[in-house]
Amino acid sequence: MVYFEINRLGFNCGKIKEKCSKYPKFCMTCIKNKLKQLGFEIDSNLKVFEVESDERRIKMEQELILRKFSDVLNIRHVIIIDKESGLTLLNYPVSGEEINADLLSGFIQANITFSESHEVSYKSSQSTRNHKYYEFQYKNFNILLRDGEFIRLCLMLDNKASENMRTQVFHFIPDFEENFQQELINFRTAGMFYFKNMVDYIIDSFEIKLVFPMTLTQSIAPNILEGINQNQIQNAIFNIAKELLVSKSFFFINNLLNRVKRIVNLDANVILYEIYQLVENKIIIPTKLEAAVSNLEMLQEAQEEKVAKYKPISSIIITDSDFGELQEQIEEMDENSAINMIRYLIKKGKAAEKVLAYQIGEKEYQKALFLAKEFNFKNEIDRISDILLELDKQVKQIELDFNIKAGENAEKSGDYISSIQHYQKALKILEGFLIYNISDSRIKKLKKKIIKLREEV
């Protein structure tokens, strides 16, 4: 007979407590009877906790996911050692940082031998199977160690292990030994060890995928997409993830969490819960670090090729060659020629402004300023600097108007998180305007709007 123990099992009794004559005195008896009818075996260790509402249940789940994420961030290495010989069977570096596992194994064996010979252990505790936990320091790491029948599991951590992690380790060892029993026996008898699928098993068991580089799925079912759009936090997460993928082929959950938190000002566990739902629904999908690095290198190569291809016709920024050409011309210029060239460049800049080609205009003004500085024309330096300052204000004003309008439209449509995001961009521009204006009433107004919308979220 295969026997299972089910942890964190939820049960809805179907009764309204105000209308139930047995609540709360006979709840335990009622639950036990119903569980027995469903085929469950009940012992004296059964613990039942009442969850007051769906909100409370979700809050408990949020706290659980935050603990999971914190635990995964704490893990640096997962090392599996043969308990009998002390040899390292598998060393999985979660952080990508290499370590001499054989040297560590010798250190561990020496500490355990010492502790057992003196009838002490490093903060050890007895489990129901009489297997011990050991905890001690190795270099800058904290080590959590536990023995199974065949293996010794070693977690190298940044900080001390949480109770949640101890529970994970407690359940991991017997499950691992059952799944890979034949491989472990083969090692004992023939010295051969194949760890195929073991790394994937470790990743799934400790949810290490949460610290992997992430990307977005290429296709989303219409009903799933509709659900994301109706959930403001998930919608914000999804849109910010798309923004992060513009510059890189991957992102990390921690960065995504911090970006969203700056917008909505919610607790990390609330945001992380929604991110976790998107991971579980395979909207946000993990990718191996090696694949992410390979994709990044390919993207950089493609970008370099694109820049090289279009460099001769690019006129968005001033390049070193632009200054080089000017420098060559300066050597043959007198002051009158320089003044004429400056006027010509300013004229080109103003023509570009008229057709809203602001970046091209800025480039021409910068060339003119470069010439003025080379010939030390103080009046021209001041005049061109004022032109550049006004151009910057004009561009910023356009960005400001766009973000305020976009924020208002998003607010009207009920997309409060997008609205906050646009208002924050507008606020940043306005605060930059303090260079020109001592105060601006719109700053106070936008701050109030952001606070109000955060309360709505």
GICOR-V738227 format. One line per field, one symbol per residue. psi: psi as a letter, one per 30 degrees, with the letter a starting at -180 (. if undefined). A space follows every 50 residues. Layout:
psi->???
This chain:
psi->kkkkkjlhkkkjfglkefgjffkfegeeeeeeeeeeffgkkkafgkkkkk jfleeeeeeeeeeeeeeeeeeeffkekjkkkkeefgkkekjjjeffklkj eeeeeeeeeeeeeeeefghlljhlkklfggklkkklkjbglkkkkkkaee ljkkkklellkleeeeeeeefeeeeeeeeheeeeeeeeefgkkkgkfeee eeeeeghfffglklaklfkkkeeeeeeeffjeeeeeeeeeeeeefeflgl lkeeeeeeeeefefhlkeeeeeeeeeeeeeghekklkkeeeeeeeeeeee eeeeeeeeegefgkhelkleeeeeeeeeeefgkaeeeeeeeeeeeeeeee eeeeggieeeeeeeeeeeeeeeeeghjeeeeeeeeeeeeeeeeeeeeeee eeeeeeeeeeeefgieeeeeeeeeeeeeeeefffeekeljffeeeeeeee eeeeee.
